[in-house]
């Protein structure tokens, strides 16, 4: 589902997108060179009474980023689905998804700070931007996918009603895509906590930036070795995640159920006490409905008055500036990388290979453990539904908060980070494999299971003949998501600190982390990010997507 | 002549090869008629219906609606789908009001019109239900009310009762006839069910498959209003025998 529309072999659009992305990256780095004046915010206080405020601030950053991601999604996906730029925009999305955001953090912080010298606003924006980049691509892609898979008969019914483009979007496509969009937004949001925490306490070259928030509170607690504060921070994080879940996403998911075109029988519909409460309040509900329908009518009135002309932009209007931008970017890229020499490039590729081994190894291990567990869980849908909520909480919890504690553990037991950084990397991403195994197992057709039973399939044969092949496409989806996240996590997991002690593993992640710390921008960092993106893209194209196509062809019901 | 198709040709391409779906199809629809398009699955009936509706364009030939050439969706033609194609996020009322809303009909009038058609298809009391909460037969009633509320001149129905069980289907056929008695809408419907075609239609077009062509047009001179009992009487049987022999010929030649 998620990947069938991606081209398998790189084409010229990929090339264009790659050049453009790297170019933009380089532009950003260039801009951040102008990073100005020292920035002296209030130091983070470990007073527990300050924690609620910090929590709110972190939650606020998440909220703003989420709104921006939603806006971006609502604009980008229709453009991708309905214009001739489709192949390019989709390739661009694909590449953007593969850029390790964390490596980019210091550079964006520098660039944004340069826009607002001496003020926190720039760093705030950088933090928000980091979360945005962790959510937006995924959400946009899900929405695009929904727009492209509108059932034919609904599409035809709408065509015969002769909907105008606006009406079509608001009355048909948006409602149809809502359940998927909401679900994806929830998942993206849970991934975002990781980035907000990481972006609150960063070093840009020589400047140490600390934005008031849980992430920086924790970082401070760790440098001071205050265990109680660490625990408190983790608890506040849980509270914030739970609040978002209960107050925003549960109600949204429950509400969006009614937009579902096809329903899976046998599952309890999602419930939300907040939504139930809102539904019971007549006034609020009445006001909301009236406002909503008024807004819709107003929009349509406007359109009736001014019938839209078909928007036909000549392609060069969009392509020319893009090419120009890409060209400039490529030039800067070349100029920055030139002094490094081929030896350094080769070395970075080798470092990337080490990280590659860690990512693949730990993913294999996680698959071996979580797939059987997930399948077994999925066979008991009632239990699975209950466990799922807990798992979502676990998946949302930013494990990078825990890295320092784990570093302490490794130090105490004289364990090498060279091996164990792999575990740190997969700590947060393993859940995707479990999630998808559960979903795949729950999606196994009931009659197929009955048929297997009537043939007397049992034990190993049952797993080999039905359960594993039947869930294969889902497991792959999980692996792909997990793989992307694991690469990203490498940047923070290959170097860990506790107090003044630093552990480092050989790999591309630590390379990026080191140059972020030392330079904050510059050719080494750029090279590191570019190579990592390349690894992710190539593995996506040549491993995951091939497997995925096989899965779609052979193992879909 | 309300709607006519002349020498319609349509092929679908898969890679290099082209598969002919329709070849030289001619048909006409007069005002107030109920006409059945009878043929086997995969015979191009649905494609023909979509060409008539202006949803897809033919490779050759032309469709005329009220004398004007059809080159895209036109006002006055509506379609009922086998899978109902209701909007799951709207209530029964919301679905029936859908077309009126788009045309900017005011809320009072909208409600009144919707009420009339909900009554006509026998769904009073279900106005606030969502499609998911309804049975297949009820969903198709909503779909019928939805298109009727838009007051179309031609109703195109694509295997409208194909997804329903036999008993519900019989009830729905009677319901459609009742609706027709009250509205006298022109109806063209696609079916693979011989009994359904004869029971509902004033005429039956028998189609051959691959490529789809009209093999013969059979008039059904059974008096209206009709009730299910007609289907067991001799005149009905005579027509059915004729259709069956046509189909037997067709299957014979396909071998």
Interface residues (C-beta under 8 A of the other chain):
Chain A: X151 X153 X154 X156 X157 X159 X160 X161 X162 X163 X167 X171 X172 X175 X178 X258 X259 X260 X261 X263 X300 X301 X304
Chain B: X50 X53 X55 X73 X75 X77 X78 X79 X81 X82 X83 X84 X85 X87 X88 X89 X98 X99 X102 X104 X130 X132 X150
